């Protein structure tokens, strides 16, 4: 019997469909991985920002995790928005020992600039969750929060990627260069080598959910058995196409196009 690749996302919601759990599940589906989800927070947000957040009781998060873990095997999982220390502690207890790839999207600030994690939880994330990861995928502002250092150049990005692995214990680090000028260059440090992934920068404001989509794509490819560099390469291509064909929906930063690769294949 053929094994069906399965992946789990542990994150908050986005009712406008561009980010969070919704973006993760769309990405898993497009990449032919069976997707499952554990919701941490219900977020009232859209393309203009975050209007309100309701955190689920920690006991309910634990029960969701137990429901999945005890029933359907999955080959990789990711975390997105984990808003406070109580949630982080509960998730850390449940995922420790799974021995499958864990991709952390360290969701701290929304594209709109709204904070999505309690300030006192940042230190807990650094000390207790990062060492459990196979890969962490910070953008530049998130990497600055993790390392405590300003990142303004490509060399700063490389240094941060190494620091996140060697000083904070992440299995690997992908520092994304979307906030710099010029080509969109990301650096993956796997503990021994730096891998560079570059794409032409696309002139669009419609980037809502790119971090969620990118990390979900990496998770999907890891669930299918790809090596980490290959998973990142494929995911970079996927999210670049999603941005290239992004949607001008809503009054703010529009969402990416999760089926963009289908559009390009038929041309």
Beta strands, then each sheet from edge to edge (+ up, - down):
strand 1: 6-11
strand 2: 34-39
strand 3: 41-46
strand 4: 49-55
strand 5: 76-79
strand 6: 101-104
strand 7: 135-136
strand 8: 173-176
strand 9: 184-189
strand 10: 194-199
sheet 1: 2+ 1+ 5+ 6+ 7+
sheet 2: 3+ 4-
sheet 3: 8+ 9- 10+
end
